């Protein structure tokens, strides 16, 4: 290998080393941000626990069970989407996939712009709805959701019970619109309801 080839090789290695150092710096910054977010999340969880959230409710909030992520197939292939806005202004959309022959909710997911109570309630409602017949889904109520969040360490604080009503309302709206669309042979329906009182 002559000196020109050696010089070229050293330049390539230097450039590669520079790129690797940049990547390492980037990943260190990302790691610091993740650590910061972890600390923020832990303080939020402590606050919610002090408010009366059960361990089960905290898990629903923390892990966002059934939250519809961008790109999820249900986003474009839902049979129906029902929406509901609470008196606080928070909103929940419930996405359902229905087994048309059996009238059973095969999949249920949600999106919300709401508070921890909205995330928790929507997670619980979608979990309760899966596998139920449409009529059973319509019968789910706030008390059912609250019971599902109790585990001996608490439940959902009383000041967030409206969040359960909003999640139940979103599910009911989706089912009602699905039934309407079946009668009319319409495709996907998106509907928004208003707060129900319980």
C-alpha positions as a Python dict, from the first residue, in 0.01 Angstrom:
ca = {
    (1, 'X'): (0, 0, 0),
    (2, 'X'): (154, 330, -103),
    (3, 'X'): (137, 656, 92),
    (4, 'X'): (-151, 796, -119),
    (5, 'X'): (-368, 490, -45),
    (6, 'X'): (-269, 508, 319),
    (7, 'X'): (-364, 874, 334),
    (8, 'X'): (-704, 803, 173),
    (9, 'X'): (-765, 518, 418),
    (10, 'X'): (-680, 744, 713),
    (11, 'X'): (-919, 1013, 581),
    (12, 'X'): (-1199, 755, 552),
    (13, 'X'): (-1129, 622, 899),
    (14, 'X'): (-1118, 975, 1041),
    (15, 'X'): (-1450, 1060, 872),
    (16, 'X'): (-1607, 738, 1003),
    (17, 'X'): (-1476, 812, 1353),
    (18, 'X'): (-1620, 1166, 1334),
    (19, 'X'): (-1964, 1024, 1230),
    (20, 'X'): (-1954, 771, 1512),
    (21, 'X'): (-1869, 1044, 1766),
    (22, 'X'): (-2163, 1253, 1637),
    (23, 'X'): (-2397, 954, 1671),
    (24, 'X'): (-2270, 883, 2021),
    (25, 'X'): (-2329, 1248, 2120),
    (26, 'X'): (-2680, 1231, 1974),
    (27, 'X'): (-2762, 909, 2164),
    (28, 'X'): (-2625, 1051, 2489),
    (29, 'X'): (-2857, 1351, 2450),
    (30, 'X'): (-3152, 1121, 2377),
    (31, 'X'): (-3066, 910, 2682),
    (32, 'X'): (-3058, 1223, 2903),
    (33, 'X'): (-3400, 1324, 2766),
    (34, 'X'): (-3538, 975, 2838),
    (35, 'X'): (-3402, 993, 3192),
    (36, 'X'): (-3567, 1333, 3239),
    (37, 'X'): (-3898, 1201, 3103),
    (38, 'X'): (-3875, 898, 3331),
    (39, 'X'): (-3835, 1129, 3632),
    (40, 'X'): (-4130, 1343, 3517),
    (41, 'X'): (-4344, 1031, 3470),
    (42, 'X'): (-4251, 903, 3816),
    (43, 'X'): (-4354, 1230, 3977),
    (44, 'X'): (-4686, 1225, 3787),
    (45, 'X'): (-4749, 866, 3897),
    (46, 'X'): (-4676, 958, 4260),
    (47, 'X'): (-4922, 1248, 4234),
    (48, 'X'): (-5193, 1028, 4080),
    (49, 'X'): (-5139, 765, 4349),
    (50, 'X'): (-5184, 1033, 4614),
    (51, 'X'): (-5508, 1143, 4441),
    (52, 'X'): (-5648, 792, 4482),
    (53, 'X'): (-5557, 608, 4159),
    (54, 'X'): (-5536, 234, 4216),
    (55, 'X'): (-5233, 40, 4095),
    (56, 'X'): (-5454, -104, 3821),
    (57, 'X'): (-5570, 243, 3713),
    (58, 'X'): (-5208, 363, 3713),
    (59, 'X'): (-5109, 74, 3486),
    (60, 'X'): (-5386, 166, 3241),
    (61, 'X'): (-5264, 527, 3244),
    (62, 'X'): (-4893, 451, 3228),
    (63, 'X'): (-4907, 189, 2952),
    (64, 'X'): (-5200, 342, 2758),
    (65, 'X'): (-5356, 4, 2695),
    (66, 'X'): (-5551, 9, 2365),
    (67, 'X'): (-5432, 359, 2274),
    (68, 'X'): (-5446, 384, 1894),
    (69, 'X'): (-5097, 462, 1771),
    (70, 'X'): (-5037, 632, 1439),
    (71, 'X'): (-5012, 370, 1165),
    (72, 'X'): (-5213, 108, 1353),
    (73, 'X'): (-5425, -84, 1097),
    (74, 'X'): (-5742, -5, 1295),
    (75, 'X'): (-5685, 364, 1223),
    (76, 'X'): (-5789, 312, 861),
    (77, 'X'): (-5985, -13, 890),
    (78, 'X'): (-6221, 53, 1181),
    (79, 'X'): (-6582, -40, 1114),
    (80, 'X'): (-6689, 265, 1311),
    (81, 'X'): (-6548, 550, 1517),
    (82, 'X'): (-6751, 708, 1793),
    (83, 'X'): (-6650, 1030, 1962),
    (84, 'X'): (-6756, 1196, 2283),
    (85, 'X'): (-6665, 1531, 2440),
    (86, 'X'): (-6693, 1581, 2813),
    (87, 'X'): (-6811, 1895, 2989),
    (88, 'X'): (-6444, 1967, 3068),
    (89, 'X'): (-6366, 1982, 2695),
    (90, 'X'): (-6165, 1659, 2682),
    (91, 'X'): (-6253, 1428, 2394),
    (92, 'X'): (-6232, 1051, 2337),
    (93, 'X'): (-6265, 872, 2003),
    (94, 'X'): (-6335, 498, 2015),
    (95, 'X'): (-6241, 285, 1714),
    (96, 'X'): (-6417, -51, 1678),
    (97, 'X'): (-6371, -354, 1457),
    (98, 'X'): (-6686, -566, 1458),
    (99, 'X'): (-6733, -931, 1365),
    (100, 'X'): (-7033, -869, 1142),
    (101, 'X'): (-7166, -1227, 1147),
    (102, 'X'): (-7157, -1260, 1525),
    (103, 'X'): (-7212, -895, 1621),
    (104, 'X'): (-6909, -907, 1851),
    (105, 'X'): (-6657, -631, 1916),
    (106, 'X'): (-6331, -790, 1801),
    (107, 'X'): (-6107, -492, 1864),
    (108, 'X'): (-6147, -160, 2044),
    (109, 'X'): (-5896, 120, 2068),
    (110, 'X'): (-5913, 489, 2149),
    (111, 'X'): (-5752, 828, 2110),
    (112, 'X'): (-5791, 1115, 2350),
    (113, 'X'): (-5654, 1460, 2414),
    (114, 'X'): (-5761, 1437, 2775),
    (115, 'X'): (-5633, 1414, 3127),
    (116, 'X'): (-5500, 1102, 3304),
    (117, 'X'): (-5860, 1011, 3396),
    (118, 'X'): (-5959, 1013, 3027),
    (119, 'X'): (-5667, 788, 2928),
    (120, 'X'): (-5736, 551, 3216),
    (121, 'X'): (-6112, 535, 3156),
    (122, 'X'): (-6079, 489, 2780),
    (123, 'X'): (-5825, 210, 2834),
    (124, 'X'): (-6059, 35, 3077),
    (125, 'X'): (-6369, 76, 2855),
    (126, 'X'): (-6197, -58, 2544),
    (127, 'X'): (-6062, -351, 2743),
    (128, 'X'): (-6410, -427, 2881),
    (129, 'X'): (-6570, -397, 2535),
    (130, 'X'): (-6347, -647, 2356),
    (131, 'X'): (-6523, -978, 2298),
    (132, 'X'): (-6864, -843, 2395),
    (133, 'X'): (-7174, -850, 2177),
    (134, 'X'): (-7286, -507, 2063),
    (135, 'X'): (-7586, -513, 2299),
    (136, 'X'): (-7357, -596, 2592),
    (137, 'X'): (-7129, -308, 2492),
    (138, 'X'): (-7424, -70, 2496),
    (139, 'X'): (-7503, -180, 2851),
    (140, 'X'): (-7157, -100, 2989),
    (141, 'X'): (-7186, 187, 3234),
    (142, 'X'): (-6978, 408, 3458),
    (143, 'X'): (-7015, 173, 3757),
    (144, 'X'): (-6877, -117, 3548),
    (145, 'X'): (-6572, 89, 3455),
    (146, 'X'): (-6514, 209, 3812),
    (147, 'X'): (-6538, -149, 3942),
    (148, 'X'): (-6287, -265, 3679),
    (149, 'X'): (-6036, -7, 3807),
    (150, 'X'): (-6062, -106, 4175),
    (151, 'X'): (-5795, -337, 4314),
    (152, 'X'): (-5780, -280, 4687),
    (153, 'X'): (-5538, 13, 4656),
    (154, 'X'): (-5801, 258, 4534),
    (155, 'X'): (-5976, 308, 4203),
    (156, 'X'): (-6038, 626, 4011),
    (157, 'X'): (-6078, 947, 4215),
    (158, 'X'): (-6434, 1075, 4233),
    (159, 'X'): (-6349, 1402, 4060),
    (160, 'X'): (-6254, 1195, 3751),
    (161, 'X'): (-6571, 987, 3728),
    (162, 'X'): (-6687, 1215, 3444),
    (163, 'X'): (-6396, 1068, 3247),
    (164, 'X'): (-6561, 726, 3278),
    (165, 'X'): (-6886, 876, 3150),
    (166, 'X'): (-6699, 1023, 2854),
    (167, 'X'): (-6534, 687, 2770),
    (168, 'X'): (-6866, 501, 2802),
    (169, 'X'): (-7035, 769, 2590),
    (170, 'X'): (-6775, 730, 2316),
    (171, 'X'): (-6822, 351, 2307),
    (172, 'X'): (-7202, 384, 2303),
    (173, 'X'): (-7184, 644, 2028),
    (174, 'X'): (-6969, 411, 1815),
    (175, 'X'): (-7208, 117, 1865),
    (176, 'X'): (-7517, 327, 1792),
    (177, 'X'): (-7362, 464, 1474),
    (178, 'X'): (-7254, 116, 1366),
    (179, 'X'): (-7610, -10, 1409),
    (180, 'X'): (-7743, 289, 1214),
    (181, 'X'): (-7494, 233, 933),
    (182, 'X'): (-7589, -137, 913),
    (183, 'X'): (-7950, -38, 849),
    (184, 'X'): (-7839, 206, 580),
    (185, 'X'): (-7553, -9, 443),
    (186, 'X'): (-7318, 287, 491),
    (187, 'X'): (-6942, 265, 536),
    (188, 'X'): (-6743, 397, 832),
    (189, 'X'): (-6931, 644, 1050),
    (190, 'X'): (-6764, 903, 1267),
    (191, 'X'): (-6991, 1051, 1528),
    (192, 'X'): (-6945, 1284, 1821),
    (193, 'X'): (-7174, 1292, 2122),
    (194, 'X'): (-7196, 1517, 2424),
    (195, 'X'): (-7152, 1451, 2791),
    (196, 'X'): (-7393, 1211, 2953),
    (197, 'X'): (-7479, 1257, 3317),
    (198, 'X'): (-7488, 963, 3553),
}
